[in-house]
Amino acid sequence: MTVRDGKIVQPAISWNTHKFSPQMWEPFAHWVSENHPKDFEAMYMDGGSNYRITEESIRLSERHTRGYVEDVKQGPPSAPRC
């Protein structure tokens, strides 16, 4: 925020997402694009860099978050045995 003469003259909001984004938002967007490509278009804009805020995108996020969490809990797929 900007303060002049002891008064706030310009508030500011900072979404300090430099850790959260690569740990959650980006992997989830990638997972949605791979597992639910049709829903990805309803949920994201600009190839996934911006989230759409609509009733449909919120509903889809709620639905797919459960599947994403289950996949993360299972861990990465095992390498094929030769």
N, CA, C and O atoms as CSV, one atom per row, in Angstrom:
chain,resi,resn,atom,element,x,y,z
A,1,MET,N,N,0.838,-1.166,0.000
A,1,MET,CA,C,0.000,0.000,0.000
A,1,MET,C,C,0.888,1.236,0.000
A,1,MET,O,O,2.053,1.197,0.397
A,2,THR,N,N,0.311,2.307,-0.448
A,2,THR,CA,C,1.029,3.588,-0.468
A,2,THR,C,C,0.469,4.462,0.632
A,2,THR,O,O,-0.742,4.664,0.733
A,3,VAL,N,N,1.379,4.986,1.469
A,3,VAL,CA,C,0.978,5.838,2.586
A,3,VAL,C,C,1.589,7.221,2.382
A,3,VAL,O,O,2.783,7.359,2.115
A,4,ARG,N,N,0.748,8.233,2.514
A,4,ARG,CA,C,1.216,9.621,2.446
A,4,ARG,C,C,0.639,10.378,3.641
A,4,ARG,O,O,-0.559,10.317,3.919
A,5,ASP,N,N,1.496,11.073,4.320
A,5,ASP,CA,C,1.075,11.863,5.485
A,5,ASP,C,C,0.282,11.023,6.488
A,5,ASP,O,O,-0.695,11.490,7.072
A,6,GLY,N,N,0.719,9.778,6.675
A,6,GLY,CA,C,0.084,8.907,7.647
A,6,GLY,C,C,-1.240,8.303,7.230
A,6,GLY,O,O,-1.915,7.668,8.040
A,7,LYS,N,N,-1.626,8.494,5.955
A,7,LYS,CA,C,-2.893,7.942,5.459
A,7,LYS,C,C,-2.630,7.014,4.284
A,7,LYS,O,O,-1.743,7.253,3.464
A,8,ILE,N,N,-3.416,5.955,4.222
A,8,ILE,CA,C,-3.328,5.042,3.085
A,8,ILE,C,C,-3.983,5.727,1.887
A,8,ILE,O,O,-5.166,6.065,1.923
A,9,VAL,N,N,-3.207,5.924,0.836
A,9,VAL,CA,C,-3.752,6.575,-0.355
A,9,VAL,C,C,-3.974,5.591,-1.493
A,9,VAL,O,O,-4.717,5.880,-2.431
A,10,GLN,N,N,-3.329,4.426,-1.415
A,10,GLN,CA,C,-3.552,3.406,-2.436
A,10,GLN,C,C,-3.327,2.027,-1.833
A,10,GLN,O,O,-2.196,1.651,-1.525
A,11,PRO,N,N,-4.431,1.263,-1.663
A,11,PRO,CA,C,-4.265,-0.102,-1.171
A,11,PRO,C,C,-3.783,-1.003,-2.306
A,11,PRO,O,O,-3.921,-0.660,-3.480
A,12,ALA,N,N,-3.223,-2.147,-1.953
A,12,ALA,CA,C,-2.764,-3.105,-2.961
A,12,ALA,C,C,-2.988,-4.516,-2.440
A,12,ALA,O,O,-2.898,-4.783,-1.242
A,13,ILE,N,N,-3.279,-5.396,-3.364
A,13,ILE,CA,C,-3.418,-6.808,-3.028
A,13,ILE,C,C,-2.325,-7.557,-3.762
A,13,ILE,O,O,-2.131,-7.374,-4.963
A,14,SER,N,N,-1.628,-8.382,-3.050
A,14,SER,CA,C,-0.582,-9.192,-3.659
A,14,SER,C,C,-0.909,-10.658,-3.409
A,14,SER,O,O,-1.007,-11.097,-2.263
A,15,TRP,N,N,-1.074,-11.402,-4.480
A,15,TRP,CA,C,-1.357,-12.833,-4.373
A,15,TRP,C,C,-0.028,-13.567,-4.451
A,15,TRP,O,O,0.382,-13.998,-5.529
A,16,ASN,N,N,0.624,-13.708,-3.358
A,16,ASN,CA,C,1.952,-14.314,-3.309
A,16,ASN,C,C,1.841,-15.805,-3.623
A,16,ASN,O,O,1.811,-16.644,-2.723
A,17,THR,N,N,1.782,-16.117,-4.916
A,17,THR,CA,C,1.540,-17.500,-5.346
A,17,THR,C,C,2.777,-18.177,-5.913
A,17,THR,O,O,2.661,-19.237,-6.527
A,18,HIS,N,N,3.949,-17.601,-5.728
A,18,HIS,CA,C,5.146,-18.157,-6.346
A,18,HIS,C,C,5.459,-19.585,-5.884
A,18,HIS,O,O,6.152,-20.315,-6.592
A,19,LYS,N,N,4.974,-19.990,-4.736
A,19,LYS,CA,C,5.166,-21.376,-4.295
A,19,LYS,C,C,3.930,-22.227,-4.591
A,19,LYS,O,O,4.039,-23.374,-5.026
A,20,PHE,N,N,2.758,-21.646,-4.347
A,20,PHE,CA,C,1.518,-22.419,-4.504
A,20,PHE,C,C,1.254,-22.778,-5.958
A,20,PHE,O,O,0.836,-23.898,-6.249
A,21,SER,N,N,1.488,-21.854,-6.868
A,21,SER,CA,C,1.171,-22.089,-8.271
A,21,SER,C,C,1.900,-23.304,-8.843
A,21,SER,O,O,1.247,-24.177,-9.414
A,22,PRO,N,N,3.227,-23.396,-8.716
A,22,PRO,CA,C,3.898,-24.574,-9.292
A,22,PRO,C,C,3.638,-25.869,-8.525
A,22,PRO,O,O,3.841,-26.959,-9.060
A,23,GLN,N,N,3.191,-25.753,-7.277
A,23,GLN,CA,C,2.924,-26.951,-6.490
A,23,GLN,C,C,1.499,-27.459,-6.637
A,23,GLN,O,O,1.248,-28.652,-6.466
A,24,MET,N,N,0.547,-26.557,-6.958
A,24,MET,CA,C,-0.849,-26.973,-7.011
A,24,MET,C,C,-1.548,-26.570,-8.296
A,24,MET,O,O,-2.011,-27.439,-9.034
A,25,TRP,N,N,-1.638,-25.275,-8.589
A,25,TRP,CA,C,-2.410,-24.811,-9.737
A,25,TRP,C,C,-1.906,-25.404,-11.044
A,25,TRP,O,O,-2.691,-25.940,-11.826
A,26,GLU,N,N,-0.615,-25.313,-11.286
A,26,GLU,CA,C,-0.062,-25.787,-12.553
A,26,GLU,C,C,-0.191,-27.305,-12.714
A,26,GLU,O,O,-0.629,-27.762,-13.770
A,27,PRO,N,N,0.177,-28.102,-11.702
A,27,PRO,CA,C,-0.006,-29.555,-11.858
A,27,PRO,C,C,-1.478,-29.951,-12.025
A,27,PRO,O,O,-1.787,-30.863,-12.792
A,28,PHE,N,N,-2.386,-29.274,-11.317
A,28,PHE,CA,C,-3.808,-29.590,-11.455
A,28,PHE,C,C,-4.285,-29.248,-12.858
A,28,PHE,O,O,-5.003,-30.040,-13.469
A,29,ALA,N,N,-3.904,-28.091,-13.383
A,29,ALA,CA,C,-4.296,-27.714,-14.745
A,29,ALA,C,C,-3.764,-28.719,-15.753
A,29,ALA,O,O,-4.473,-29.099,-16.685
A,30,HIS,N,N,-2.532,-29.149,-15.576
A,30,HIS,CA,C,-1.953,-30.153,-16.483
A,30,HIS,C,C,-2.730,-31.469,-16.383
A,30,HIS,O,O,-3.031,-32.093,-17.400
A,31,TRP,N,N,-3.049,-31.884,-15.167
A,31,TRP,CA,C,-3.792,-33.123,-14.954
A,31,TRP,C,C,-5.164,-33.043,-15.632
A,31,TRP,O,O,-5.591,-33.991,-16.292
A,32,VAL,N,N,-5.849,-31.908,-15.464
A,32,VAL,CA,C,-7.158,-31.737,-16.109
A,32,VAL,C,C,-6.995,-31.806,-17.624
A,32,VAL,O,O,-7.795,-32.457,-18.297
A,33,SER,N,N,-5.973,-31.145,-18.173
A,33,SER,CA,C,-5.789,-31.144,-19.630
A,33,SER,C,C,-5.544,-32.549,-20.166
A,33,SER,O,O,-5.975,-32.872,-21.272
A,34,GLU,N,N,-4.860,-33.380,-19.399
A,34,GLU,CA,C,-4.566,-34.753,-19.828
A,34,GLU,C,C,-5.744,-35.696,-19.619
A,34,GLU,O,O,-5.976,-36.582,-20.442
A,35,ASN,N,N,-6.484,-35.521,-18.542
A,35,ASN,CA,C,-7.541,-36.457,-18.162
A,35,ASN,C,C,-8.946,-36.027,-18.556
A,35,ASN,O,O,-9.837,-36.862,-18.709
A,36,HIS,N,N,-9.143,-34.720,-18.720
A,36,HIS,CA,C,-10.469,-34.182,-19.054
A,36,HIS,C,C,-10.323,-33.006,-20.016
A,36,HIS,O,O,-10.664,-31.876,-19.668
A,37,PRO,N,N,-9.815,-33.266,-21.228
A,37,PRO,CA,C,-9.523,-32.155,-22.149
A,37,PRO,C,C,-10.733,-31.294,-22.502
A,37,PRO,O,O,-10.584,-30.088,-22.693
A,38,LYS,N,N,-11.910,-31.874,-22.591
A,38,LYS,CA,C,-13.095,-31.054,-22.899
A,38,LYS,C,C,-13.419,-30.111,-21.737
A,38,LYS,O,O,-13.796,-28.959,-21.951
A,39,ASP,N,N,-13.273,-30.598,-20.531
A,39,ASP,CA,C,-13.524,-29.761,-19.361
A,39,ASP,C,C,-12.441,-28.694,-19.200
A,39,ASP,O,O,-12.710,-27.607,-18.689
A,40,PHE,N,N,-11.229,-29.001,-19.632
A,40,PHE,CA,C,-10.130,-28.033,-19.545
A,40,PHE,C,C,-10.505,-26.730,-20.237
A,40,PHE,O,O,-10.240,-25.646,-19.719
A,41,GLU,N,N,-11.118,-26.839,-21.404
A,41,GLU,CA,C,-11.521,-25.649,-22.155
A,41,GLU,C,C,-12.571,-24.831,-21.404
A,41,GLU,O,O,-12.605,-23.606,-21.520
A,42,ALA,N,N,-13.421,-25.503,-20.639
A,42,ALA,CA,C,-14.438,-24.796,-19.862
A,42,ALA,C,C,-13.853,-24.172,-18.593
A,42,ALA,O,O,-14.412,-23.221,-18.047
A,43,MET,N,N,-12.727,-24.712,-18.131
A,43,MET,CA,C,-12.137,-24.268,-16.872
A,43,MET,C,C,-11.031,-23.227,-17.029
A,43,MET,O,O,-10.807,-22.414,-16.132
A,44,TYR,N,N,-10.340,-23.253,-18.173
A,44,TYR,CA,C,-9.156,-22.408,-18.337
A,44,TYR,C,C,-9.203,-21.607,-19.629
A,44,TYR,O,O,-9.874,-21.991,-20.587
A,45,MET,N,N,-8.485,-20.493,-19.643
A,45,MET,CA,C,-8.303,-19.662,-20.832
A,45,MET,C,C,-6.801,-19.601,-21.127
A,45,MET,O,O,-5.976,-19.959,-20.286
A,46,ASP,N,N,-6.475,-19.157,-22.295
A,46,ASP,CA,C,-5.072,-18.904,-22.665
A,46,ASP,C,C,-4.185,-20.124,-22.449
A,46,ASP,O,O,-3.066,-20.010,-21.949
A,47,GLY,N,N,-4.693,-21.290,-22.830
A,47,GLY,CA,C,-3.888,-22.510,-22.710
A,47,GLY,C,C,-3.637,-22.959,-21.292
A,47,GLY,O,O,-2.748,-23.777,-21.054
A,48,GLY,N,N,-4.392,-22.449,-20.348
A,48,GLY,CA,C,-4.264,-22.879,-18.960
A,48,GLY,C,C,-3.629,-21.853,-18.052
A,48,GLY,O,O,-3.537,-22.077,-16.845
A,49,SER,N,N,-3.188,-20.732,-18.596
A,49,SER,CA,C,-2.538,-19.744,-17.739
A,49,SER,C,C,-3.538,-18.896,-16.947
A,49,SER,O,O,-3.157,-18.243,-15.976
A,50,ASN,N,N,-4.795,-18.901,-17.347
A,50,ASN,CA,C,-5.829,-18.147,-16.636
A,50,ASN,C,C,-7.047,-19.030,-16.398
A,50,ASN,O,O,-7.501,-19.748,-17.289
A,51,TYR,N,N,-7.557,-18.958,-15.188
A,51,TYR,CA,C,-8.710,-19.761,-14.799
A,51,TYR,C,C,-9.992,-18.997,-15.119
A,51,TYR,O,O,-10.088,-17.797,-14.863
A,52,ARG,N,N,-10.974,-19.697,-15.679
A,52,ARG,CA,C,-12.286,-19.086,-15.914
A,52,ARG,C,C,-13.078,-19.127,-14.607
A,52,ARG,O,O,-13.083,-20.143,-13.913
A,53,ILE,N,N,-13.733,-18.042,-14.280
A,53,ILE,CA,C,-14.586,-17.988,-13.090
A,53,ILE,C,C,-16.034,-17.994,-13.575
A,53,ILE,O,O,-16.616,-16.948,-13.860
A,54,THR,N,N,-16.593,-19.189,-13.659
A,54,THR,CA,C,-17.991,-19.365,-14.042
A,54,THR,C,C,-18.582,-20.436,-13.143
A,54,THR,O,O,-17.850,-21.169,-12.478
A,55,GLU,N,N,-19.900,-20.526,-13.124
A,55,GLU,CA,C,-20.534,-21.594,-12.343
A,55,GLU,C,C,-20.059,-22.958,-12.832
A,55,GLU,O,O,-19.806,-23.859,-12.033
A,56,GLU,N,N,-19.938,-23.103,-14.157
A,56,GLU,CA,C,-19.501,-24.385,-14.715
A,56,GLU,C,C,-18.064,-24.699,-14.314
A,56,GLU,O,O,-17.775,-25.831,-13.926
A,57,SER,N,N,-17.157,-23.730,-14.397
A,57,SER,CA,C,-15.756,-24.002,-14.057
A,57,SER,C,C,-15.612,-24.365,-12.577
A,57,SER,O,O,-14.810,-25.228,-12.220
A,58,ILE,N,N,-16.378,-23.713,-11.737
A,58,ILE,CA,C,-16.329,-24.027,-10.306
A,58,ILE,C,C,-16.853,-25.438,-10.054
A,58,ILE,O,O,-16.262,-26.197,-9.286
A,59,ARG,N,N,-17.958,-25.786,-10.700
A,59,ARG,CA,C,-18.516,-27.134,-10.554
A,59,ARG,C,C,-17.514,-28.182,-11.027
A,59,ARG,O,O,-17.320,-29.200,-10.363
A,60,LEU,N,N,-16.879,-27.938,-12.172
A,60,LEU,CA,C,-15.903,-28.888,-12.716
A,60,LEU,C,C,-14.670,-28.995,-11.814
A,60,LEU,O,O,-14.136,-30.087,-11.620
A,61,SER,N,N,-14.225,-27.881,-11.270
A,61,SER,CA,C,-13.079,-27.908,-10.354
A,61,SER,C,C,-13.383,-28.748,-9.128
A,61,SER,O,O,-12.557,-29.550,-8.692
A,62,GLU,N,N,-14.571,-28.561,-8.575
A,62,GLU,CA,C,-14.959,-29.360,-7.412
A,62,GLU,C,C,-14.974,-30.844,-7.759
A,62,GLU,O,O,-14.505,-31.676,-6.982
A,63,ARG,N,N,-15.513,-31.168,-8.925
A,63,ARG,CA,C,-15.587,-32.570,-9.332
A,63,ARG,C,C,-14.195,-33.150,-9.561
A,63,ARG,O,O,-13.890,-34.239,-9.074
A,64,HIS,N,N,-13.361,-32.442,-10.286
A,64,HIS,CA,C,-12.064,-32.996,-10.671
A,64,HIS,C,C,-11.016,-32.940,-9.569
A,64,HIS,O,O,-10.028,-33.672,-9.621
A,65,THR,N,N,-11.215,-32.092,-8.583
A,65,THR,CA,C,-10.265,-32.045,-7.471
A,65,THR,C,C,-10.199,-33.392,-6.777
A,65,THR,O,O,-9.118,-33.846,-6.401
A,66,ARG,N,N,-11.330,-34.028,-6.605
A,66,ARG,CA,C,-11.350,-35.355,-5.948
A,66,ARG,C,C,-10.522,-36.361,-6.733
A,66,ARG,O,O,-9.723,-37.096,-6.153
A,67,GLY,N,N,-10.708,-36.400,-8.045
A,67,GLY,CA,C,-9.940,-37.332,-8.881
A,67,GLY,C,C,-8.464,-37.021,-8.874
A,67,GLY,O,O,-7.634,-37.929,-8.856
A,68,TYR,N,N,-8.130,-35.743,-8.890
A,68,TYR,CA,C,-6.728,-35.329,-8.853
A,68,TYR,C,C,-6.076,-35.781,-7.544
A,68,TYR,O,O,-4.970,-36.323,-7.552
A,69,VAL,N,N,-6.757,-35.559,-6.431
A,69,VAL,CA,C,-6.213,-35.956,-5.126
A,69,VAL,C,C,-5.990,-37.460,-5.081
A,69,VAL,O,O,-4.964,-37.919,-4.579
A,70,GLU,N,N,-6.930,-38.225,-5.595
A,70,GLU,CA,C,-6.766,-39.685,-5.610
A,70,GLU,C,C,-5.556,-40.101,-6.440
A,70,GLU,O,O,-4.800,-40.983,-6.035
A,71,ASP,N,N,-5.371,-39.473,-7.597
A,71,ASP,CA,C,-4.211,-39.797,-8.429
A,71,ASP,C,C,-2.900,-39.414,-7.745
A,71,ASP,O,O,-1.921,-40.156,-7.828
A,72,VAL,N,N,-2.871,-38.268,-7.072
A,72,VAL,CA,C,-1.660,-37.847,-6.373
A,72,VAL,C,C,-1.355,-38.800,-5.231
A,72,VAL,O,O,-0.192,-39.133,-5.000
A,73,LYS,N,N,-2.380,-39.245,-4.512
A,73,LYS,CA,C,-2.176,-40.197,-3.413
A,73,LYS,C,C,-1.565,-41.498,-3.906
A,73,LYS,O,O,-0.762,-42.112,-3.203
A,74,GLN,N,N,-1.936,-41.926,-5.110
A,74,GLN,CA,C,-1.409,-43.171,-5.664
A,74,GLN,C,C,0.053,-43.039,-6.077
A,74,GLN,O,O,0.761,-44.039,-6.195
A,75,GLY,N,N,0.497,-41.828,-6.291
A,75,GLY,CA,C,1.887,-41.615,-6.691
A,75,GLY,C,C,2.049,-41.798,-8.182
A,75,GLY,O,O,1.096,-42.121,-8.892
A,76,PRO,N,N,3.277,-41.588,-8.653
A,76,PRO,CA,C,3.519,-41.720,-10.099
A,76,PRO,C,C,3.344,-43.165,-10.540
A,76,PRO,O,O,3.542,-44.088,-9.750
A,77,PRO,N,N,2.974,-43.361,-11.802
A,77,PRO,CA,C,2.818,-44.733,-12.287
A,77,PRO,C,C,4.144,-45.476,-12.204
A,77,PRO,O,O,5.211,-44.889,-12.385
A,78,SER,N,N,4.064,-46.755,-11.933
A,78,SER,CA,C,5.268,-47.568,-11.859
A,78,SER,C,C,5.863,-47.739,-13.245
A,78,SER,O,O,5.149,-47.792,-14.246
A,79,ALA,N,N,7.168,-47.822,-13.281
A,79,ALA,CA,C,7.840,-48.063,-14.552
A,79,ALA,C,C,7.573,-49.501,-14.989
A,79,ALA,O,O,7.538,-50.399,-14.148
A,80,PRO,N,N,7.388,-49.734,-16.273
A,80,PRO,CA,C,7.146,-51.105,-16.718
A,80,PRO,C,C,8.361,-51.990,-16.438
A,80,PRO,O,O,9.508,-51.563,-16.560
A,81,ARG,N,N,8.078,-53.207,-16.066
A,81,ARG,CA,C,9.165,-54.163,-15.808
A,81,ARG,C,C,9.523,-54.882,-17.093
A,81,ARG,O,O,8.649,-55.264,-17.871
A,82,CYS,N,N,10.791,-55.059,-17.303
A,82,CYS,CA,C,11.272,-55.738,-18.522
A,82,CYS,C,C,11.592,-57.179,-18.231
A,82,CYS,O,O,12.009,-57.912,-19.128
